[in-house]
């Protein structure tokens, strides 16, 4: 079954541009930041070549953005590798939600330093 994208086109374009801006073009053969979209969920991944026999790419998910259609806002979730589950991102004692632009700013800033764009 093919999944249809159910997010606003402007947000889709914004998250794609954001991913492309995270890694310089000269190093994209070694690492990429990608977004995988399924319905109203956008999963952000760090992708690196898999040097095994299949030669594909390995994806390490780090954040997921979930679109709440009624509120027209995005919720932010971080991935817990120990449990293999997504957890709602908290900021200032409450759950985070906002526009796509503000949510991507929060991913860049995140206090837990889960994602460090300056390391490339």
C-alpha positions in Angstrom: 0.0 0.0 0.0 1.4 3.4 -1.0 1.2 6.0 1.7 -0.2 9.4 0.7 1.4 12.5 2.0 -1.2 14.4 4.1 0.7 17.5 5.1 0.6 21.0 3.6 2.7 21.4 0.4 4.4 24.4 1.9 5.5 22.4 5.0 6.6 19.6 2.7 8.8 21.9 0.7 10.2 23.6 3.9 11.3 20.3 5.5 12.9 19.2 2.3 14.9 22.4 2.0 15.8 22.1 5.7 17.2 18.6 5.2 19.2 19.7 2.2 20.7 22.6 4.1 22.1 20.5 7.0 24.9 18.8 5.1 27.3 20.5 2.6 27.0 19.1 -0.9 30.7 18.0 -0.8 29.9 15.4 1.9 26.5 14.1 0.9 28.1 10.9 -0.5 29.1 10.2 3.2 26.1 11.5 5.1 22.7 13.0 4.5 19.8 14.3 6.5 16.6 12.9 5.1 12.9 13.2 5.8 10.7 10.1 5.4 7.0 11.0 5.1 4.1 8.7 5.9 0.7 10.3 6.1 0.9 13.1 8.6 4.3 12.0 10.1 7.7 13.3 9.0 10.6 11.2 10.3 14.0 13.0 10.3 16.9 10.6 9.7 20.7 10.8 9.5 21.6 8.5 6.6 25.1 7.0 5.9 26.3 4.4 3.4 26.0 0.8 4.6 29.4 -0.6 3.7 28.1 -4.2 3.8 27.4 -6.2 0.7 24.0 -4.6 -0.2 25.6 -1.2 -0.6 22.4 0.7 0.5 22.1 3.4 3.1 21.5 3.0 6.9 19.0 5.4 8.4 19.2 6.6 12.0 16.0 8.3 13.0 16.2 11.1 15.6 13.0 13.2 15.5 9.5 12.8 14.2 7.2 15.7 13.4 3.5 14.9 13.5 0.9 17.1 11.9 -2.3 17.8 13.9 -4.7 18.7 11.1 -7.4 20.3 13.3 -5.0 22.6 15.1 -2.8 23.1 12.0 0.3 22.6 14.2 3.2 20.2 14.4 4.1 18.1 17.4 7.7 17.0 18.0 8.7 13.6 19.1 12.2 12.2 19.9 13.3 8.6 19.4 14.4 6.6 22.4 16.9 4.0 21.2 16.7 2.0 24.4 13.0 1.3 24.1 12.5 1.8 20.3 9.6 4.2 21.0 8.8 7.8 20.2 8.3 10.2 23.1 6.6 13.6 22.9 9.2 16.4 23.1 8.8 18.5 26.2 9.9 22.2 26.6 9.4 24.4 29.6 7.4 21.8 31.4 4.9 21.2 28.5 4.6 19.5 25.2 5.9 21.3 22.2 3.8 22.2 19.2 4.0 24.9 16.6 4.4 25.8 12.9 6.8 23.8 10.7 9.3 26.7 10.7 9.3 26.9 14.5 9.4 23.1 14.9 12.5 22.9 12.7 14.1 25.7 14.7 13.4 23.7 17.8 15.1 20.6 16.2 18.1 22.8 15.4 18.2 24.2 19.0 17.1 21.2 21.0 18.6 21.3 24.5 19.3 17.6 24.6 21.7 18.0 21.6 20.2 14.9 20.0 21.0 16.4 16.6 24.1 18.5 16.2 24.2 20.0 12.7 27.6 21.6 13.2 29.4 18.3 13.4 29.5 17.8 9.6 
